Amino acid sequence: MSWLDRVRNALSLVVPGKAETPDNLWHKCKGCGQMVFVRELEENQSVCPICDHHERIGGRARFEQLFDEGSYTVLPNPKVAEDPLKFRDQKPYPARIKAARANTGEQDAFLNASGTVLGRKAVIGVQDFAFMGGSMGQAVGEAFIAGVEAAIAARAPYIVFTASGGARMQEGILSLMQMPRSTVAISMLHDAGLPYIVVLTDPTSGGVMAAYAMLGDVHIAEPKATLAFTGRRVIESTIREKLPDDFQTSEYYLEHGLIDMVVHRKEMREKLGQLIDLLVGEKAAA
């Protein structure tokens, strides 16, 4: 045995093998670029402890952060035709859906749950950007309407966390039809005397921004979220002017009156509880 083999054998006793060093222990922050211990990030509600950047999270993580412990139930989503237009680009649409489901563990980009927030009943819907960019198709539209119906049945407010690149191109006009359908659903909620609260998260854009994302009774946004109908470069090339650096951010919209408040993720549960109490009062008592 050569000296090199002896060194390698000795190192194998003190240095863990690849199977013992999982590659998901660290996360590179998209805000500051620093490496953050995943457990520390999760314990900080997926907010970077170094720069305070709010990472994108899905529905189940939101529910754990917002609902009272053990109080909520995830609601089933309605079934829809998965490939109504037989669409294909570089790969078939069903293959994209299958990959997104494997990546996220969810059936589509929108998830509802019913429970209590600080002892007050609420139905919360969350869009997951990790599922095909949170794009709005028939499944998202049906889930939104189902959330409204659940809120009306429970006599509770409907709170929606948006995160989307807009309409789902693979469903064409059927995707765009979800804009007026969601508008009608919000009217049903108002007819029942119940509030509709929107929390805009990074990013919210396109057809979602033009529809239910901007129809709330109260509009909240997470810090430094990108919020837009169309892209910055498209606007600049159209008006031929340089836009401010903070254009299309939560803080810019707050300054110009488009949203009501910017709320840190750690304060979101308390703020939503206060709003439910103010807007619904005893109607939503648990």
C-alpha positions as CSV (number, residue, x, y, z in Angstrom):
1,M,0.0,0.0,0.0
2,S,1.4,3.4,-1.0
3,W,1.7,6.4,1.3
4,L,-1.1,8.1,-0.7
5,D,-3.5,5.1,-0.2
6,R,-2.7,5.2,3.6
7,V,-3.5,8.9,3.7
8,R,-6.8,8.5,1.8
9,N,-7.9,5.7,4.2
10,A,-7.0,7.8,7.2
11,L,-9.0,10.7,5.9
12,S,-12.0,8.5,5.2
13,L,-12.2,7.9,8.9
14,V,-12.5,11.5,9.9
15,V,-14.1,13.2,6.8
16,P,-17.8,12.3,6.2
17,G,-18.7,10.8,2.9
18,K,-20.9,12.5,0.4
19,A,-23.9,10.6,1.6
20,E,-23.4,12.0,5.1
21,T,-23.1,15.6,4.0
22,P,-26.5,16.7,2.5
23,D,-26.4,19.6,0.1
24,N,-29.5,21.2,1.6
25,L,-27.9,22.4,4.8
26,W,-27.2,25.8,3.4
27,H,-29.2,28.4,1.4
28,K,-27.8,31.2,-0.7
29,C,-29.8,34.4,0.1
30,K,-31.2,36.0,-3.1
31,G,-30.9,39.4,-1.3
32,C,-27.4,39.6,0.0
33,G,-25.8,36.5,-1.6
34,Q,-24.6,35.1,1.7
35,M,-24.9,31.5,2.7
36,V,-27.5,31.0,5.5
37,F,-28.0,27.8,7.5
38,V,-31.3,26.4,6.3
39,R,-32.6,25.6,9.8
40,E,-31.8,29.1,10.9
41,L,-33.6,30.5,7.9
42,E,-36.7,28.4,8.5
43,E,-36.8,29.3,12.2
44,N,-36.7,33.0,11.1
45,Q,-39.8,32.4,8.9
46,S,-37.7,32.2,5.7
47,V,-36.5,35.8,6.2
48,C,-32.7,36.2,5.8
49,P,-31.2,37.0,9.3
50,I,-28.4,39.0,7.6
51,C,-30.2,41.3,5.2
52,D,-33.9,40.8,6.0
53,H,-34.7,39.5,2.5
54,H,-38.1,37.7,2.4
55,E,-37.7,34.4,0.6
56,R,-40.6,33.0,-1.5
57,I,-42.6,30.3,0.4
58,G,-45.5,28.1,-0.4
59,G,-49.0,27.6,1.0
60,R,-48.2,25.1,3.8
61,A,-45.4,27.2,5.2
62,R,-47.7,30.3,5.2
63,F,-50.4,28.4,7.0
64,E,-48.0,27.3,9.7
65,Q,-46.9,30.9,10.2
66,L,-50.4,32.5,10.2
67,F,-53.0,30.1,11.7
68,D,-53.3,29.3,15.4
69,E,-51.5,26.1,16.2
70,G,-53.6,23.1,15.3
71,S,-56.6,25.2,14.2
72,Y,-56.5,24.9,10.4
73,T,-57.5,22.5,7.7
74,V,-56.2,22.5,4.2
75,L,-59.2,22.5,1.8
76,P,-59.3,20.3,-1.3
77,N,-59.1,22.0,-4.7
78,P,-61.8,21.4,-7.3
79,K,-60.8,19.1,-10.2
80,V,-60.4,20.7,-13.6
81,A,-59.4,19.5,-17.1
82,E,-55.6,19.4,-17.0
83,D,-54.9,20.0,-20.7
84,P,-58.0,21.5,-22.3
85,L,-56.2,22.9,-25.4
86,K,-53.7,20.0,-25.9
87,F,-51.0,22.6,-25.7
88,R,-47.3,21.7,-26.5
89,D,-44.2,23.9,-26.7
90,Q,-40.8,22.4,-26.0
91,K,-42.6,19.7,-24.1
92,P,-46.3,18.7,-23.6
93,Y,-48.3,20.7,-21.0
94,P,-49.1,17.6,-18.9
95,A,-45.3,17.0,-18.6
96,R,-44.8,20.5,-17.2
97,I,-47.6,20.0,-14.7
98,K,-46.2,16.6,-13.6
99,A,-42.8,18.2,-13.1
100,A,-44.2,21.1,-11.1
101,R,-46.2,18.6,-8.9
102,A,-43.0,16.6,-8.2
103,N,-41.1,19.7,-7.4
104,T,-43.7,21.3,-5.0
105,G,-45.7,18.3,-3.8
106,E,-48.9,20.3,-4.6
107,Q,-51.6,19.7,-7.3
108,D,-51.4,23.3,-8.6
109,A,-50.3,26.8,-7.8
110,F,-53.1,27.8,-5.4
111,L,-54.0,26.3,-2.0
112,N,-56.7,27.2,0.6
113,A,-57.0,26.5,4.3
114,S,-59.6,27.4,6.9
115,G,-58.8,28.0,10.6
116,T,-58.4,30.7,13.1
117,V,-55.9,33.6,13.3
118,L,-55.6,34.9,16.9
119,G,-58.9,33.2,17.7
120,R,-60.7,34.7,14.7
121,K,-62.0,32.6,11.9
122,A,-60.4,33.1,8.5
123,V,-60.0,31.4,5.1
124,I,-56.5,31.9,3.6
125,G,-55.5,31.3,0.0
126,V,-51.9,31.2,-1.1
127,Q,-50.3,31.2,-4.5
128,D,-47.0,29.3,-4.9
129,F,-44.6,30.8,-7.3
130,A,-42.6,27.6,-7.3
131,F,-45.5,25.9,-9.2
132,M,-45.0,27.2,-12.8
133,G,-44.4,30.7,-11.7
134,G,-47.7,30.8,-9.8
135,S,-49.4,31.1,-13.1
136,M,-53.2,31.5,-13.2
137,G,-55.0,28.7,-15.0
138,Q,-58.4,27.0,-14.6
139,A,-57.2,25.2,-11.4
140,V,-56.1,28.5,-9.8
141,G,-59.4,30.2,-10.8
142,E,-61.5,27.3,-9.4
143,A,-59.4,27.2,-6.2
144,F,-59.9,31.0,-5.7
145,I,-63.7,30.6,-6.1
146,A,-63.7,27.6,-3.8
147,G,-61.9,29.8,-1.2
148,V,-64.5,32.5,-1.5
149,E,-67.3,30.0,-1.1
150,A,-65.6,28.5,2.0
151,A,-65.3,32.0,3.5
152,I,-69.0,32.7,2.9
153,A,-70.0,29.4,4.4
154,A,-67.8,30.1,7.5
155,R,-68.8,33.7,7.8
156,A,-65.1,34.6,7.7
157,P,-62.9,37.0,5.7
158,Y,-61.0,35.7,2.7
159,I,-57.3,36.5,2.8
160,V,-55.2,35.9,-0.3
161,F,-51.4,35.9,-0.6
162,T,-50.5,36.5,-4.3
163,A,-47.3,35.4,-6.0
164,S,-47.6,35.0,-9.8
165,G,-46.1,35.8,-13.2
166,G,-49.6,36.2,-14.6
167,A,-51.9,34.1,-16.8
168,R,-50.9,30.5,-17.7
169,M,-50.1,30.6,-21.5
170,Q,-50.7,26.9,-21.9
171,E,-54.4,27.5,-21.2
172,G,-54.9,30.5,-23.5
173,I,-58.3,32.2,-23.3
174,L,-59.4,29.8,-20.5
175,S,-56.7,31.3,-18.3
176,L,-57.8,34.9,-19.1
177,M,-61.4,34.0,-18.2
178,Q,-60.3,33.5,-14.6
179,M,-60.0,37.3,-14.3
180,P,-63.7,38.1,-14.6
181,R,-64.7,34.9,-12.7
182,S,-62.5,35.9,-9.7
183,T,-64.0,39.4,-9.9
184,V,-67.5,38.0,-9.7
185,A,-66.5,35.8,-6.7
186,I,-65.2,38.8,-4.8
187,S,-68.5,40.5,-5.4
188,M,-70.2,37.5,-3.9
189,L,-68.0,37.9,-0.8
190,H,-69.0,41.6,-0.5
191,D,-72.6,40.8,-1.0
192,A,-72.3,38.5,2.1
193,G,-70.8,41.4,4.0
194,L,-67.4,39.9,4.4
195,P,-64.0,41.5,3.7
196,Y,-61.4,40.5,1.1
197,I,-57.8,41.1,2.2
198,V,-54.9,40.8,-0.2
199,V,-51.3,40.4,0.7
200,L,-49.0,41.0,-2.2
201,T,-45.7,39.0,-2.1
202,D,-42.7,38.8,-4.4
203,P,-43.4,38.7,-7.3
204,T,-47.0,39.5,-8.3
205,S,-47.5,40.6,-11.9
206,G,-49.4,40.2,-15.1
207,G,-53.1,39.1,-15.2
208,V,-53.1,38.3,-11.5
209,M,-52.0,41.9,-10.7
210,A,-54.7,43.2,-13.1
211,A,-57.4,41.0,-11.4
212,Y,-57.9,39.8,-7.9
213,A,-54.6,41.1,-6.6
214,M,-55.8,44.7,-6.8
215,L,-59.4,44.2,-5.8
216,G,-59.0,43.9,-2.0
217,D,-60.6,46.0,0.7
218,V,-57.2,46.2,2.2
219,H,-53.9,45.8,0.4
220,I,-50.8,44.7,2.3
221,A,-47.4,43.9,0.8
222,E,-44.3,42.2,2.1
223,P,-41.1,44.4,2.1
224,K,-39.3,44.9,-1.2
225,A,-41.7,42.7,-3.2
226,T,-41.7,43.2,-7.0
227,L,-45.3,44.2,-8.0
228,A,-46.1,45.0,-11.6
229,F,-48.6,44.6,-14.4
230,T,-45.9,44.6,-17.2
231,G,-42.1,44.6,-17.1
232,R,-39.9,47.6,-16.3
233,R,-38.1,47.4,-19.7
234,V,-41.3,47.4,-21.6
235,I,-42.5,50.6,-19.8
236,E,-39.2,52.3,-20.3
237,S,-39.0,51.5,-24.0
238,T,-42.6,52.7,-24.4
239,I,-42.4,56.1,-22.5
240,R,-38.7,56.5,-23.4
241,E,-37.9,57.6,-19.9
242,K,-35.7,56.2,-17.1
243,L,-37.8,54.9,-14.2
244,P,-36.9,55.3,-10.5
245,D,-34.7,52.5,-9.0
246,D,-37.4,51.5,-6.6
247,F,-40.2,51.5,-9.2
248,Q,-42.6,48.5,-8.9
249,T,-41.6,47.7,-5.4
250,S,-43.8,47.6,-2.3
251,E,-42.3,50.7,-0.8
252,Y,-42.8,52.7,-4.1
253,Y,-46.5,51.6,-4.2
254,L,-47.0,52.5,-0.6
255,E,-45.5,56.0,-1.1
256,H,-47.8,56.6,-4.1
257,G,-51.0,55.3,-2.4
258,L,-51.5,52.1,-4.4
259,I,-51.3,49.9,-1.3
260,D,-52.3,50.4,2.3
261,M,-49.3,49.1,4.2
262,V,-46.0,47.2,4.1
263,V,-45.8,44.5,6.8
264,H,-42.8,42.4,7.8
265,R,-43.5,38.6,7.7
266,K,-42.9,38.3,11.5
267,E,-45.6,40.9,12.1
268,M,-48.1,39.6,9.5
269,R,-50.1,37.3,11.8
270,E,-50.7,40.0,14.4
271,K,-51.6,42.5,11.7
272,L,-54.1,40.2,10.0
273,G,-55.7,39.4,13.4
274,Q,-56.2,43.1,14.1
275,L,-57.7,43.6,10.6
276,I,-60.1,40.7,11.1
277,D,-61.2,42.1,14.4
278,L,-61.8,45.6,13.0
279,L,-63.5,44.5,9.8
280,V,-65.6,41.6,11.0
281,G,-65.6,41.7,14.8
282,E,-67.9,39.2,16.4
283,K,-69.0,37.7,13.1
284,A,-65.7,35.9,12.9
285,A,-65.4,34.9,16.5
286,A,-64.1,31.4,16.8
